[in-house]
Amino acid sequence: MHERAGTPARPEDLIDVDALLAAYTEIVPDPANPAQRVVFGTSGHRGSALAASFNEAHIAAISAAIAEYRAEQGIDGPLFIGADTHALSAPAQRTAIEVLLAAGVRVIAAAGDGDAAFVPTPALSHAILRHNRGRDADDAGRADGIVVTPSHNPPSDGGFKYNPPHGGPADSDATGWIAARANELLEAGADIARADAGAVAAVERYDFVNAYVDTLGEAIDLDAIRAAKVPLAVHPLGGASVAYWAAIRDRLGIELTVLGPGVDQQWGFMHLDWDGKIRMDPSSAHVMSTVDEHRGPFAIIAGNDADADRHGIVTSDGLMNPNHYLAVAIDYLLGHRPGWSAEAGIGKTLVSSGIIDRVVAAQGRDLLEVPVGFKWFVPGLADGSVVFGGEESAGASFLCFDGSAWSTDKDGILLALLAAEIQAVTGQSPSERYRELTAQFGEPAYARVDAAASPEQKARLGALSPDDVTDTELAGDRITAILTEAPGNGASIGGLKVQTEHAWFAARPSGTEDVMKIYAESFRGAEHLAEVQAAAQALVGRVLSD
């Protein structure tokens, strides 16, 4: 923990935007250096121009690869493109548009200037789904999209995500192909064709703001929120949702206060995260200290990250743990969406809280437990077999009232409005309802810690099988399940999960650091959680040393 975690940023914490933008064009990555190659993680390719990991050459190569990929997949419809408020996002979006236009792709970018030019991830997913509604899976006119964003990452970072026609994050087959082809282009020093300034200026435009805001009533009970006059505030944390929240306030008649100074590419108004960095993570209590001065008059304050795919919910009790809010959201929605199929399930990542399992079971629903990554919820949200998908890192989405897909990517705006709906309809804040759930199902203690792990140990952890674990007890309880595949879809979890009646832990290797992430939870309290964490590290240590 950094000594200044949760305190306001100082001038020395701020990035030099001009230097960052210059590095984007001036620094040429070396594809022989693994740190400077194109690598798609769970949320696309990310890096910094200053570190030669997110530069013009990367974006040109990725865009050219996407043009080839969509052609191979028989996709000839429009490609929607949007960018968040990070400094690197605008130049990367321009590079992408130049390359895609030159490749003959019909590109559609955001209409409007100023804040309306920024596009949240859920608004782009929503646009893809609306265009593709009623189209068959082999229809050449299907749309896909690109979001230029590193999500909640620090101001010096850039990010680039591809969303296929299903509207959600691309799966590993797609991203693997795109990354491999992009690296081939980098290695060859390919001269990638680019459209001229006139063609870029004439690119087709789409009103993402109005298309999204005008249809929110399909998924949220706006009448209830209006009637209850819930004192609601939202802090976009300087991200792409600034214009969206203003439109929701001005056009939907909701009693809403939009906090913050708007867009600032240095994010000088933020409070520092746990490690002393500026980071737009609304699920972090340190980051959300930014809204503390506003808490008095509002029943709920919500926050979003830079591309608005994450949510943070603050009530009079403080910032809710994302797991707690997911449990409340699922419990509420299953009781207030009669148009949803009774046969449809609830999706959660395997490192999300066990209280979700108990809430879902009490509602008589099936639970779809999947590996980390929102991409695993996409098929179910798209066909209606999953009505809600959520992950422990404050990302979730759910269906429209009629059971059709709203978005197949995480939607922090939707989840923030849901908190207001819950307050309006039940008269309780989400945190008050969570206390009732713990009285019914037990109160879990949950934590994540990082433990040192060599590259060899990380590789071994990712390749484990249940037979590698010979222990029969964990922190005094009999082990009931040892998992290396997610029970919801049989996909590899890239690590290990061990369960007992009262607790569980999961260990996964980090993709960027020499550490393994150990998630743990106990329904026997904080002391037992500490025992579970210690037992987990010992168990994993033994398995990796065998």
JOJO-V950731 format. One record per backbone hydrogen bond with DSSP energy under -0.5 kcal/mol. NH is the residue of the N-H (numbers start at 1). CO is the residue of the C=O. If there is no record, write none. Layout:
NH:CO
NH:CO
This chain:
2:274
5:2
6:272
7:4
9:270
13:10
14:11
17:15
20:16
21:17
22:18
23:19
24:20
25:21
26:22
27:23
29:27
31:29
33:30
34:32
36:33
37:34
41:39
41:44
44:41
45:160
46:39
47:158
49:156
51:48
52:49
53:48
54:48
56:24
58:55
59:55
60:56
61:57
62:58
63:59
64:60
65:61
66:62
67:63
68:64
69:65
70:66
71:67
72:68
73:69
74:71
75:70
76:74
76:140
77:140
77:142
79:106
80:78
80:144
81:108
82:146
84:148
87:155
89:86
90:86
91:87
92:88
93:89
94:90
95:91
96:92
97:93
98:94
99:95
100:96
101:97
102:98
103:99
104:101
105:100
107:105
108:79
109:204
111:206
116:113
117:114
118:115
119:83
121:307
122:307
124:120
125:121
126:122
127:123
128:124
129:125
130:126
131:127
132:128
133:129
133:130
135:132
139:136
142:139
144:78
145:163
146:80
147:161
148:82
149:147
153:150
157:154
158:47
160:45
161:147
163:145
164:162
164:168
167:164
170:162
175:171
176:172
177:173
178:174
179:175
180:176
181:177
182:178
183:179
184:180
185:181
186:182
187:183
188:184
189:185
189:186
190:185
192:190
195:98
200:196
201:197
202:198
203:200
204:107
206:109
208:206
211:207
212:208
213:209
214:210
215:212
216:213
218:215
219:216
220:216
222:220
225:221
226:222
227:223
228:224
229:225
230:225
232:230
232:255
233:300
234:257
235:302
236:234
236:259
239:236
240:306
242:239
245:241
246:242
247:243
248:244
249:245
250:246
251:247
252:247
252:248
253:249
254:248
256:254
257:232
258:256
259:234
259:257
267:264
270:267
271:287
272:7
273:277
276:273
279:277
280:152
281:279
282:280
284:281
285:283
288:284
289:286
290:287
291:288
292:289
294:291
295:292
298:295
299:231
300:231
301:314
302:233
303:312
304:235
305:310
308:305
311:394
312:303
314:301
314:312
315:318
318:315
320:313
324:321
325:321
326:322
327:323
328:324
329:325
330:326
331:327
332:328
333:329
334:330
335:331
335:332
336:332
336:333
337:333
340:337
344:341
345:385
346:366
347:388
348:368
349:390
350:370
352:349
356:353
357:353
358:354
359:355
360:356
361:357
362:358
363:359
364:361
365:360
368:346
369:367
370:348
370:368
376:373
377:374
378:374
378:375
381:377
382:378
383:379
384:380
385:380
386:380
387:345
388:345
389:397
390:347
391:395
394:391
395:391
397:389
399:387
400:404
401:218
403:400
411:396
412:308
413:308
415:411
416:412
417:413
418:414
419:415
420:416
421:417
422:418
423:419
424:420
425:421
426:422
427:423
428:422
433:429
434:430
435:431
436:432
437:433
438:434
439:435
440:436
441:437
442:438
444:442
445:522
447:520
449:518
451:516
453:514
458:454
459:455
460:456
461:457
462:458
463:459
463:460
464:461
468:465
469:466
470:468
474:477
477:474
479:472
480:499
481:499
483:497
486:491
488:369
489:369
489:486
490:486
493:484
494:484
496:507
497:483
498:505
499:481
500:503
501:478
504:521
505:498
506:519
507:496
508:517
509:494
510:515
515:513
516:451
517:508
518:449
518:516
519:506
519:517
520:447
521:504
522:445
523:502
525:522
529:525
530:526
531:527
532:528
533:529
534:530
535:531
536:532
537:533
538:534
539:535
540:536
541:537
542:538
543:539
544:540
545:541
546:542
546:543
